[in-house]
Amino acid sequence: MVDAYHFAPMSEHPLPKMIEPFKLVTKGAIVRGSFELCSLLRLKGELSNEESTENNFAEVELAFERDKLGYASASGFVKARVGMVCQRCLGVVPSPLDAAVNWVFIKDKSSFEDAPKTYDVIIVEDEAVSLFDLIEEELLLALPPIPMHEEGECRAPDHQPQSKGFAESSEVKRSPFELLAGIKKKNG
């Protein structure tokens, strides 16, 4: 019998939306597959509207096991390629997302402080947890803070590499009071 959670990469079987992590750990299961990013609404809000998420997929591989200390854990990766808005030219910049997953599952908040600090702690209050929500969190954390094209690839009309700070600008700044005095003289 084939484990219902074991999938081939880019499989014909979709990833399960909900998982029971403690059962997966007991089985030593591997969850592997892909899904469309359009189902992740918070992530979709961070992406460019010009590039649809309808055909963008995330690839996932997670191994569920007990760690050396006996904690229920999952490790693996989540990968995707998304389009974000370049903060220089406002065009679409392709952004690869590659998140390493290292989760530990606990049943109650009282165990939170005892969990190893090398893991992201997931509190499972019921038997099941949303795999898509967990994956979405990982992808949101993997987003670049300021998406921009590489130097020389940006479509911004006046973009030139920034070598000077704001204080070193070559443009001479005039005091607002000088501008006001000039307007006053014209009017009066």
Residue, then its C-alpha position, 0 to 999 in steps of 0.5 A: m500500500v502506498d502512503a497517501y502523503h508520499f508524492a513524486p516531484m511535480s506529481e500528478h497528485p496535489l499536495p494535501k492542504m491539511i496534514e497530521p504531522f504526528k502521524l506523518v512523523t510516526k510513519g517517517a513519511i516524505v511529503r513531496g509535490s507541487f501546487e499553484l501559488c494562486s491558492l496563497l492569498r497573502l503571498k499573492g498580495e506581495l507579488s506583481n499583478e502583471e505576472s499571474t500566479e496562476n501558472n506559478f508553482a511551488e515545489v515542496e519536499l518535507a521529511f517527517e521524523r523524530d529528531k535526536l531529542g525525540y521531537a516530532s520534526a519536519s525538514g526540507f525545502v520550498k522553492a518557487r519563482v515569482g514576479m515582484v515589482c522592482q522598486r526602481c522601475l516598477g517593472v516585473v523582476p523575477s525572484p527565485l524563492d528558496a526556503a529551507v524548512n526546519w520545523v518542530f511540532i509541539k502539542d501545547k504552548s507550555s512546551f514552547e520554551d523547551a523546544p530546540k531553538t534550531y527549529d521553527v516551532i509549530i503548535v498543533e492544537d488539533e491533530a491537523v494543521s494547514l500545510f499551505d499556511l505553513i508553506e506560505e509563511e516560509l515563502l513570505l519570509a523568503l521574499p526579498p525585502i526590496p525587490m530590484h533588478e540587477e545593475g544594468e537590467c533595470r528599465a528605470p529611465d534615469h537609473q544610474p548606480q548610486s555611489k553618493g549619499f543624499a548629503e553628497s548630491s551634486e544638485v545644489k539645494r536652496s533653502p525654502f526661505e530663499l524660494l519664498a523670498g523670491i516669490k515675495k519679490k515677484n508679487g511685490 
